[in-house]
Amino acid sequence: GKTMLAQRMSSILPDLTFEESLETTKVHSIAGALSPEAPLITKRPFRSPHHTISAVGLSGGSSNPKPGELSLAHNGILFLDELPEFRRDVLEVLRQPLEDGTVTISRANATLTYPCNIMLIASMNPCKCGFFFYFDRQCTCTPAKVHQYRQKISGPLLDRIDIQVEVASVKYDQLSDNTRGETSAAIKQRVDKARKIQLERYAKYPDIYSNSQLTPSMIAKFCPLGEEENAILKTAFENLNYRERAMISAHLGFCMECYATHFYDKDDLDEDGKPTRKPLPKEAFVDIAIDHGLASPDTADKTYRKALGKMKKELKKKDIS
């Protein structure tokens, strides 16, 4: 059921604009994936790589860097079925491309950047045997195995998946019911109508076709929040445990280079906003710094040492221990 739902998603997406069609065709042409019968791609791509794919196969590469599955799904859907079955290093490749909409491949003879503005859809079972949440079937997995199975998917990757839905098992009576639901064509009409409104709204902004592509400044312009909306967000943030990955004492005013070293949870600040414990360990800093784009894997150690030195000077200057 999960896989079938994902495969049907492409049938309700809005049609490609001419500009999107050209972008998508260029990527497939570079990869040598264009068909002679269809020299111009007019339908949104749907890519579903097997879970044995390598990191290079997903992001792109080889000695003559070619687009990977991420870029071949540009302006379309990348579907990862049985997500925990993918190697962890392969899944971690998704982090930056999902944030930036591009993937950069560096080799000795060239550095190339390919677009990958994709809709990521993933499916997974609750455990290895698939029956963890079933009431009428016995799960054979131990708690340790369930934990190990889910640990393959990191928190930062889950944070980048905006909608997470639990799909319950379907009973026979539901399967045999002849009642017809809404067709994909009817749903697509509503989607096309919404996309038309967005195209008209952002007509003056090049390369912006939908709400998902808005920059921070454009969000502030087109999506301002009133007092009531801010109050709702504040309630959700505080009462539903919707917290930032970390917080820092605002009055310290450290520079961005120093930023990732000073992450503190709210509970680690006293009533004056001063930290009550030491900064995160080096391993945690490296993970967060890379995730937030403040350092690359090659420069994380150097950035940590430099930032830690600045932090100590600032804390000494402000008489904070």
VENVEN-V714727 format. One line per field, one symbol per residue. phi: phi as a letter, one per 20 degrees, with the letter a starting at -180 (. if undefined). Layout:
phi = ???
This chain:
phi = .ffffffefffdffffffffffgffgfffffmdeegfcfcfddffcdcfffefefffeeoqmfdgdfefgffegmbddddelgfffffffffffgfgffembcdddcfeaccddfbecdecccbefbfendfefedcefeefgfffffffffdffgfffeefdccedffdefgffefefeeffffffffffffffffffffdgedfmddbffefegffffeecfdefffffffffffeedmedfgaccffffmffffegffdfcfgfedefenefdbffffgfffgfffffemebdgfdffffffffffffffffffeldd
